[in-house]
């Protein structure tokens, strides 16, 4: 089962985040084979959260992954978005054919309910999508939104990967691929 996890930083937690960097990376090293995508989100140059898309056996394993993470346990994060997810591209971020994603990476989150929106990968956007799929309820039966990691020159362009009028809210965050440097 695939899961989308977005930890959002608590204001003022950057010093603690930096202190725990190695512990966080070591924790993620234990999930190397299960990771589909990962990386920090930013508000300007300041980290604002972490995204992890991971393939785990069940909801309990996903909750353990999200809540046992060192930054989460230490109080770096103010909240956690944990949802079932479906990998519509069938690849990991390391298999992204578009080359390096640097300052042009974005996390796009669309939240909704009812009939699913953007169920198919948008053809004109396929080459700029690092990851793409629906956000689902724990049992995988209810559509709750869509999450995408997108390579785009700016947030407004990244936002166009979703059909705006089909969502209650759309968030766009700067994102970069994560892992050891």
C-alpha positions in Angstrom: 0.0 0.0 0.0 1.3 3.4 -0.9 1.0 6.3 1.6 1.5 10.1 1.3 3.0 11.8 4.4 3.4 15.5 4.8 4.9 16.7 8.1 4.4 20.4 8.6 7.0 22.3 10.7 6.1 24.1 13.9 7.1 27.8 13.7 10.5 28.3 15.2 11.6 24.7 15.0 14.4 25.2 12.5 17.2 24.9 15.1 15.8 21.6 16.3 15.3 20.3 12.7 19.0 21.1 11.9 20.1 19.4 15.1 18.2 16.2 14.2 19.2 16.1 10.5 21.5 13.1 10.8 18.9 11.2 13.0 16.2 11.9 10.4 18.3 10.7 7.5 19.4 7.6 9.4 15.7 6.9 10.1 14.9 7.3 6.4 17.8 5.1 5.4 15.9 2.3 7.1 13.1 2.8 4.5 15.3 3.2 1.5 13.6 0.4 -0.5 10.1 1.6 0.4 10.4 5.3 -0.5 8.8 6.5 -3.7 9.6 10.2 -3.1 10.9 12.4 -0.3 12.1 15.9 0.4 11.6 19.1 2.3 9.1 21.8 1.5 10.1 25.5 1.9 8.6 28.9 2.6 11.2 31.1 1.0 14.6 29.6 2.0 13.3 28.2 5.3 12.2 24.6 5.6 8.5 24.3 6.3 7.9 20.6 6.2 8.8 17.2 4.8 7.2 15.0 2.2 7.5 11.2 2.2 5.7 8.9 -0.2 6.2 5.4 0.9 5.1 1.8 0.1 4.3 0.0 3.3 2.3 -3.2 4.2 -0.7 -1.5 6.0 -2.1 1.6 7.7 -0.5 0.6 11.0 3.0 0.5 9.4 2.3 3.9 7.8 1.3 5.4 11.1 4.4 4.0 12.8 6.5 5.4 10.0 4.9 8.9 10.3 4.8 9.2 14.1 8.0 7.5 15.0 10.0 9.8 12.8 12.7 11.6 14.9 11.6 15.1 14.0 8.0 14.2 14.8 8.9 12.7 18.2 11.0 15.7 19.1 8.4 18.3 18.3 9.7 19.8 15.0 6.4 19.3 13.3 3.0 20.9 14.2 0.9 18.4 12.3 1.0 15.4 10.0 -1.1 14.7 6.9 -1.2 10.9 6.4 -3.2 9.5 3.5 -3.4 6.4 1.4 -2.1 7.3 -2.1 -1.9 5.6 -5.5 1.2 6.0 -7.6 -0.3 6.9 -11.0 3.1 7.2 -12.6 4.4 3.8 -11.5 7.9 5.1 -10.7 10.0 6.7 -8.0 11.4 10.2 -7.9 14.8 8.6 -8.7 13.3 7.4 -12.0 12.0 10.9 -13.0 13.1 11.3 -16.7 13.1 15.1 -16.6 16.5 15.6 -15.2 17.5 17.3 -11.9 14.8 19.1 -9.9 16.3 22.1 -8.2 14.6 25.4 -7.4 11.8 24.4 -9.7 10.2 21.7 -7.6 6.7 22.1 -6.0 4.3 20.1 -3.9 0.7 20.6 -5.1 -2.0 19.4 -2.8 -5.7 19.5 -3.8 -8.3 18.8 -1.2 -11.8 17.7 -2.0 -14.6 15.2 -1.4 -17.2 13.4 -3.4 -16.5 12.4 -7.0 -12.8 12.1 -7.7 -11.1 14.8 -9.8 -8.0 14.5 -12.0 -8.1 10.7 -11.9 -5.9 10.4 -14.9 -2.4 11.7 -15.3 -2.8 15.0 -17.3 -1.1 14.2 -20.6 0.5 17.6 -21.2 2.0 17.6 -17.7 3.3 14.0 -17.6 6.9 15.1 -18.3 7.0 17.6 -15.5 5.5 15.3 -12.9 7.9 13.7 -10.4 5.0 12.0 -8.5 1.2 12.1 -8.9 -1.7 10.3 -7.4 -5.0 10.5 -5.4 -5.2 11.1 -1.7 -7.5 8.4 -0.3 -9.1 7.4 3.0 -7.4 4.7 5.2 -9.4 1.9 3.5 -8.7 3.4 0.0 -12.4 3.8 -0.9 -12.9 7.5 -0.5 -11.2 10.2 -2.7 -10.0 13.0 -0.5 -7.8 14.9 -2.9 -4.7 14.7 -5.1 -1.0 15.1 -4.4 1.6 15.9 -7.0 5.3 16.7 -7.0 5.8 18.9 -10.0 8.7 20.5 -11.8 7.5 24.0 -12.8 9.0 27.5 -13.0 6.7 28.9 -10.3 3.8 28.1 -8.0 1.1 29.4 -10.4 2.3 27.1 -13.1 2.6 24.2 -10.7 -1.0 24.7 -9.6 -2.3 24.2 -13.2 -1.6 20.5 -12.9 -4.9 20.3 -11.0 -8.4 21.3 -12.2 -8.9 24.2 -9.8 -12.7 24.2 -9.7 -12.9 20.6 -8.7 -11.2 21.2 -5.3 -12.2 22.8 -2.1 -8.6 24.1 -1.6 -5.3 23.8 -3.4 -2.0 24.4 -1.7 1.4 24.8 -3.4 4.7 24.5 -1.6 8.2 24.8 -2.8 9.8 21.3 -2.7 13.1 19.8 -3.5 14.2 16.1 -3.6 15.5 14.9 -0.3 18.1 12.6 1.1 21.7 12.7 2.1 23.8 15.4 0.4 
